[in-house]
Amino acid sequence: MRGSVKPEPPIPLRPDVIPLPGARAQDADGRFAFLCEVGGAAVAMIDVKRRRVVGANDQFAALLGYGRDTLDELPVEAFADAFARVLDAPLTVTTPDDGHLRWEARWRRRDGRVVDVQVDALELEGEPRRMMIVAHDRRGTRYTEKSLELARRIDAPPGTAVVWVDEPGRVIWANDAASLLLGHLAFDLVGQDVGTTLLDLPRDSWKAHLTAALARGRATFDATCRRKNGFLFPVTVDVHATDLDGERVACCFLADVTARENAKRDLAQAEERYALAALGANDGLWDWNIAASRVHYSPRWASLLGFLEHELPPLPSTWLDRVHPEDRARVEAELHQHLENMSPHFESEHRIMHRDGAYRWVLFRGIAVRDEQGVAVRMAGSTSDITHRKNAEARLRFEAFHDSLTGLANRALLIRRLHQSLESTRATVSEGSLAMVFVDIDDFKLVNDSLGHTMGDMLLRAIASRLKRCVRAVDTVARLGGDEFCLLLEHVNDIADVLRVADRVQEELGIPFNLRGYEVFTSASVGVAVSRPDYHEAEDMLRDANIAMYRAKAAGRGKRAIFDASMRRAAVNRLTLETDLRRALERDEFEVFYQPIVSLETGAVTGFEALLRWPHPKRGLVMPADFIPLAEETGLIVPIGRWALQAACEHAMKWSQMGLGPLIISVNVSGRQLSLPYFVDQVAEVIETTGIEPGRLNLEITESVLMENAESIVTKLKELRALGVRLSIDDFGTGYSSLAYLHRFPIDTLKIDRSFITNPTIDDDPWAIVATIRHLATVLGMEVTAEGIEQEDHVGRLRALKVDHVQGYFISRPIRFEEVPALVASGERW
């Protein structure tokens, strides 16, 4: 019975780790233990002489249905009738080299069931005699082969769990995949009822499926499977009935469909969310099957166009044919770009026709699904009605470039259009091809002050309407603000065309406006600027038209003027002068000159008129007529007048200290100064700080200033008289004094304007006028001073008319402060 051992095994083994066949008997236990631990087969060690099992692994115990601890000393005859005969009889099957025996037998399990096995045996050397046997379940091989055959037939994936059952529905074999799936050892599954142990199904459901499979050959159903630990998971059961070894059995393929069920659940939830979103969304949804050229439009999509869902054909043309003709080519280009994978997504804003025939603005968004070749096969997206947004944007754009009151273009739009016109005609522009007409309403403030701003706004809207009637469709009428308007005239042939428009503007605005029963008359000052090749900026042309308008306004109401280069030079000169004037006070550039005033009774100098001079560091001496009007307009006359008053009083006090006597100092007061609420306090402060006696200070106020605000000025003049200062009316006779007011003014002196003496007309008798004024002054208790005395006979005639004082170039030109003492000390008489 003992066979030889191969001298060199196929794979070299270390004798100290794994004993080789033919090793010493004392190594048998180690070899057996190793095979039991690492082998997957059913292995047992047999004591040959006593015919008992002296060792076995778990697989051997499971094969026979015993516990491992009950196999020790188990008689061989308990499970194998033929086994003893093999041990006693001469060897009939022997592997010549290593004593390997092999035979097939039918063993009894502990539960009485029969199991067909293939047995491999090897007698080991040593005493007592031992034999190692390895048993293989022969039916498992057939089940495995048949399982593979069926798996190929139904295209089951590799690793599918397989369980074979008998007609009652008990497990007769299971593969390793089933063991892993169910959490049981394969032999533990054998004998278990599938319906009660493995599947969680309603009562008799498993029996019904199995009966159907055994009758028809196949049954497939979904079930819930139970693992050994109680965990439940979904499976698909595919049952195939077949005859094997004369028995009707069934092969069950178990596929874990947890992932599939999860995916189905997620899909169902996603579809539910999609359905809810589609119902609740304000956007219309669409799904385009490109291959079939069919589009599903959601009910909301249809309602955006005023239709019900079933009223719209599910075609792409339902959308594209309703796109506004001006937008169609662009939309198709954007769509083509995305379908050709040239853009990551499709997004398009365009107009689409509503059922009522009107066009609505919509925003289309979508993205394509592509096949393996990148070809778009499907596209889905949403549609939003953005009409309100577009209208709001249009309103914002309109408001950004139009005047909110009149609806005319505003300054920004005017400049933009003027710039575009200049740019478009830059290469061929000729002088006069464009024109700007600047219109300013004369005395518009009077309407606001008298009738209120609401009526003023009504007038502006009416003016805007009339101005639009004066131009062509290609021209632009704009309101710059307040009562200023501009007309941009394009494609002008000559200046005569422009002047005709300007004249028509003045004619239109000369027609009275009826505002809620009020008849309002207006006129306009108009400035005209025509284009020239040297205009590079739109602002330049607008500026020049504005300059011309101011020149027209300076000429009187309802005038027009055409810009020329001299106007700009004058404007630049005025701006420069204003800048220098503001700095002159800071730099102490002003100087006070003094013109003597002579008493005709004594012929002596009794005082001086303070006259302001400006020795400009670059321009030389600037006379009052050149800068006083500008100072009045800009308000600079207030600080300048305050400085002149302070300087004149300080000089008068210095003359007193020099022993020149109590000379009267006359200082001119402007209308702006007199209107200051604190002017009286300012005069009082100068008197206090300089120490001059109030009676030596004579304030000269022009006749026109007094009459502009006679009521309020009377009070202020009385306050000045209360301080003790003297008051004179300057340039008397040139204004429009009312005797009703004149007698109320606390005036000390009337100063006859020089024009009555130095520039009389041929028919005038200046001396008669002077005599009349002298008489009037006597009646009112006032003195009279005559200005402009340039000849010796003037002095004689005025003395004969009993005029009190005179001044003029015949007496002396204005002199500096330092020259006054010499003039007074000379004692000259006139």
C-alpha angles and dihedrals in degrees: 000000000000116000131196124261126237110253093216120028118212091251115038110241130198107243091210092058107034118020114231124228108277094034122140118292092244088064093059096090092054092049092049093048091052094052092046092054102044105025124092095208130090104265130182137172116224127202098222098200096047095033094226137129108251097176141003140167129238093265092057091048091049091049091058096035095245132127113250093241092054095056097074111107090003108157114243090229089065091077108008124048093179095044095082092052090053090053093050102038125077113271112272098179116038134161099227098218105044108016092251112167125198131182141150122240144161114243131193120236120216090256090056096254118133123236124191112224141180110220126205116190136186125188112221126214123248139049133324092039112248134185125198114211130190117197125200123193103238093199091058089062092053091046091050093050093046091046091054091049093052092043090056090049095054095033093240113179119251114270095034114156112250127194123179117206135185126232094278088054101253123141114257098170140000132186127231092261089059089049090054094043095048099035094236131115110253094246091047088061093055111103096015119129108243095209096054103030110030108025127054099214136142114273114289091002093114091048091052093051092046093047090050091050094048090049101042100025098245142041129177126193143151120248144161115254126210122217122212089259091055097255113146124214135166121260139174112228118207110188121195120186120211142156114251124175089347094306129111105235137161132227113213120199112201116199119188104227098178091119091046093049091046089050091048090049092048090047092049091049091046091049090048091050090047091050092048091046091049091051095044100036121101089214124085115237128213135184118197121200097201096190092053093036090228126135126196110212117196120232089252090054090054092047090054086066095041097257138116117244096253092050094069122076111234092240134117089238089065086073105028096046090056094053114113110264091237091055100038099089092047093049093050090049092051091047093048091049092057097042088052089053093246093125130039093231142000118252125163137165113203145136122268130188118254122212089258090060095252121120122242126197113240136180115220119198125177147146131210129233112219135201127232091283092052094251114146109244100164138018130189135178149128139272123214127192104233097169093117091049092048091048090049090050090049090050091049091049090048092048091047091057104027137066110253094215102048103017090233123134112279128223094275094054092043091053091046093051092044090050091049091049092050092048095046092051097036095111096044102024114140128190111280098015088120129034136190119206113195114200125193121181112232117237093352089152088068090064093052092045095048105032101022135248094284091061088042090056090049089053092050091052091049091049090051090053092052093046091055088057090059097062141054127253092260092056127085128229114197137178113218095188139288109016096332121114134175133204118203108202116195131196093019116178100201143343091266090068090053093049090050088056091048091050091048090052091055091046093051093048091046091065109094119255120224109216112180092319096321116116108216124190120202139177132190137220108221129200122190129201123178124202122265131186091251093063104108099159129047090224090062093062092044090050093053093049088052091051090052090050091055090049089053092047090051089056092058141270120329097013131138132206135189117223120247131172094260090064092057091048089051091048092048090047091050091049091049091047091050091051091049091046091056090051095042093074091048090050094045092237097147123098133191119228122191130219114198121239114211128205109229089205094062102013089228130124109262100173149336137248112228110229121189120230131183116210096197112206091227107018097045121222111000113201123224092249088063100050110017094075089050091048089050092050095048095041092242088121088080098065091033092052091048090053093047092050091050093046095047093050092047090051092048090054091050090053089053089051088053090056097251092134133239098320117184114239117206119201126186117234121204126220091248091055093048091050092058110110090220098045095108090051089049092054091047090052092052091050090050097045095045097038094225118156107252091229090063093058115085117187114204117207123183118243094239092055091052094052097046092071103011098157096052094039094056090065093047092048090053090052089052091048088051087060088058098246122138121244130209135184107228124209090015114189097033096082135054104265116180114219087215088066098031094068089050094055112094091228125160101188140026112209111207111223115249092234090076091059108029102035110029118160121243093260096042124102100203093184092059090054091047090049090051093050090047090053092047091050091050091053091049093044095246135133124236129226122187121210130201099044104169104151135054094236089058089065093052095047093048092048089052089053089053094243107171103217140010137192134180147112091294088064096038142311116247108286135196123263092256092057096055098081092055093049094050094042092053089073092215116170130207 
